[in-house]
């Protein structure tokens, strides 16, 4: 196993990492810059695209555009033109709410969780943006919505409430998009770090960033920690498999969460790391199914 730095530019809050198979590029967000970034792993070059509002995550569309989960709700994003167009805003009831972590399922629906930025009460919810651009509230009563991932057999959806120290597991009906039978999958109450962004490998293991814990973890489908891999940032935030064979793991991180007096101890905070040689393979991320013109 070998860890190196993929992007040396320190993000305020790197999040939402996702690999584009067609382009062979890594995309992610700096939530509070706010910006979307794109890495060419062959050259190390990073492009940045400024966003008009804080952004927590995004998914790809077939035409090369994106759908983003932002402080202003769901938005259609065209990086080529710089155009950001509103779709729907399920978090407009309070300015401290924003859309946060999100993923597409393999029927082209965008699942996105919210966060109340003061971490007060249980204001976070899970929303689902469907191909007809309608929004459905799927669950709620959480502190911070994170760690959304889907099992390779499409029968499970994982969801982490970071501050509640819990990863929840739902049964997923992939055809209807219904979720149910929520139960506790994994708890971080007895370990260092809290679950932030996550993904699944082709064997069904759940890989997650342990924010505050300077590590990423691999958890079996039975909820047992199989591996804990240290990273040189106190606050890793998201993991994503990439590379031509999806066998490398990218890890974003944050400088915002690090106190000023601790920054000298973590000089690589906010950078994007890449881990080779894990011996596992990821799953291609699905794309959002945009409505077809009449």
N, C-alpha and C positions, 0 to 999 in steps of 0.2 A: 504494500500500500504506500502511496506517495501523495503528499499534499503540497500544493503550490498556490501562488496567487494568480488568479485569472484577470482581475482588474485591480489596479493599484489606486484608482480614484476612490477616496473614502465617501461613502454615502451617509446622509443624515439618518435615514432609515431605509436600507435596502429591503425589498420585499418582492413577492409575486414572481419569482424566477420561473421561466418557462422556456423550453427549448423548441425552436422551430425546425422541424425535420427537413423541410424543403430548402430552407436557406442555410441550414447548418450554422445557425446563430443562436446565442443565448440572449433572451430579453429579460428585463426585470424593471422594477420601479424604484425610484428614490421617492418615497411617499410624500415627504415634506419639502422636497426641493422646490416644487414637485416636478418630476420628470420621468419619462420612460427611457431606459438605456438599452443599447444593443451592442453586443460583443462579437467580434470576429475572432474566434479562438486561434485561427492560423496566424494572424498578424498581431493580435492583442489590441487592435484598435477598438475604441469604444465611442459610439455615437450617442448623443443625448438629444431628446426631444422634449421641450418644455411643455408642461401641461397647465391649463388655466385654474386648476383646483387640485387639492390633495388627492392622491390616488392610492388605493390599497392593492388592487390586482387588476388583471385584464385577461382576456382570452382572444385567440385568433379567429378570424373569419376566413372563408375560402378565397375571397378576393384580395387578401393581403391587408385589409383593414382590421381594426380591433374593436372589441367592446370592453370598456373599462368600468370598474366599480370605484366611484369617487365620492368625495364629500357632497357633490351635487347629484348623486345617484348614478344610474346606468347611463353611459354616454357612448356614442359611436365615434371612433377615433380614426382619422386618416392621417398617418404620419407623413405621407408624401406631400399633402397639401397643408398640413397643420390644422385642419378643420376638426373641431370637437363639437358634436351635435347631441343635444339631450334626447334620451329615450323615455326614461321614467325615473322618478325620484321617490323611493319608498322611505327615505330618511329625512324628509324635509321638515318634519314636525319639530326638530330641535337643531340649532346650529352646531352643537357638540357631537352630533351623530355623523358618521360617515361609513360608507361601504369599505370593507376591509378585505380579508382573505377570500379567494374564490377559485373555482375550477369548473371546467365543462365536463358533463357526463357524456357517455358514448351514444347519446341520442341528440346531441347538440344543444343541450340546455345549460345555462350558466347559473351555477349555484354560488351565492355570495353572502357572506356574513357581515354584520355591521359591528361597530364598536362605538361606545360612548367615551369620548376622549378623556373625560375626567375619571373614568372607571368608577362611577357612582351608580349604585343600584344594579339592577339586572335589565338593562335597556337593550342589550344586543339581541339580534334576531337572525334567522336564516331566511334568505329570499331566493326565489328561483325565477330567472328570466327565461321565458320560453321562446321558441322560434317565431311565434307570432308577435313577439315583443310585449306580451303581457307579463305582469309580475305577480307572483304568488308568495305570500308569507307561509313558510313551511314549519317554523318552530321559533320559540323565543324564551325569554327569561334568563339570558346568559349575561356574563360580565364582559367578556371579549370573545368575539367569534374568530376562530383560527383553525388551521390544520385540516381543512377539507381535503379529502382524498377518496378515491373510489377503488374498490378491489378489482382485480383483473377479470373476475367472473361476473362483474356488474351486480352482485347481490348485496354488497355492503357499501355504506357511506360512513366515513369517519369524520368527526367534527370535534375540535378541541376548544374548550372554554379555558383559556390560558390561566386567568387569575383564579379560577375555581379548581385548578390543578387536576383537571379531568379531561380525558379523551372519551367522547361518547361514540357508541356504535349504533347505527340504524340498519334495519333491514331495508333494502331498496328494491322497488319494483321498477326495473329499468324501462319497461314499456310505457307505464302510466306516469312515471316520475314520482310516485308516492313513496314516503318513508314512514317507518313505524317501528315499534318495539325498541325504543331507545333504552340502552343499558350501558353501564360503565365498562369501558374497554381497558383503560390504563390510567393510573394515577401517578402524579409526580410528587405526592406529599412526602415520600420517603427518599427522594433523590435530589441532587442539586440540579436546578434548572427547571423551566416550564416549557411545555410544548407550544411551539409557534407554527410556522409553515411546514407542510408535510406533503408526501407523495407515497405511492406504492410501487414496489418492484414487481416483476412478472411472476414471482413466487407468492405474492400476496402479503409480503412483509410491509410494514408501515414505517417509513423513514421520516424523521422529524428533526427540526432544529430545536435545541434546548436553550432557549433564550435565558440569560442570567447564568447559564451553566457551562459556557465555553465548550460545547460539544454538540455532536449530532448523535441520534440514537436510531437503532433498528429494532423494531418490536414485531414479534411473530404474530400471526393471525389469532393465536390463542391469548395474546396480551402479555407475553413474556419478553423482557428486554434481552435481545440476543447480542447486541454490540453497542458500545459507547465509544465514540471516536472523538478525541480532543481536537479543537480547532483554535487558532491563535486570535480569537476574538471572544470577549466575555459574552457578547450578545449576538450569536448567530440567529438568523430570523427566518430563513426559508431554504429548502433543499429542492433540487430538480435534477433529474437524470438527463444527460446530454451526450453529445458526440455521435459519430456515424452509427455506432452500435448501441447507443444509450447505456454505456457501461461506465461512464464517468459521472460523478456527483458534484454539482455546483452548489455552493453555499453562500448566501448573502448575509450581511451583518450590518450593525448599526453603530454610529457614534453618539447618537442622541441619548441613548440610555446609559451612557458611561459618564459618571461624575468627572468633573474637570481634574480632580486630584488623582484619578486613576488612569488617566489617558497615557501617561508615560509608561505604565506597565503593560499597556495593550496598544502598541504602535500600529498594528494592522487592523484596528477596529474600523468597521465600515467598508472594508474591502470585500471583494468576491473571491472565494477560494474554490479550488477544484481538486477533487480527490480521485486518484486513479488506483486501479488494482483492487477494487472491493470484491470482485468475483461475483457480482450480481448484475442484472440488466433491468432497466426501467421499462416503462410502457409509453408509447407515443401519446402525447396529449391530444385529446379530441379538439375539433374546431366548433365554433358556434354556428348553428344553422340559421343564417339570415333569411327573412321572408323573401319569396320570389316575386318579382314584379308581375303584375297582371298582363 
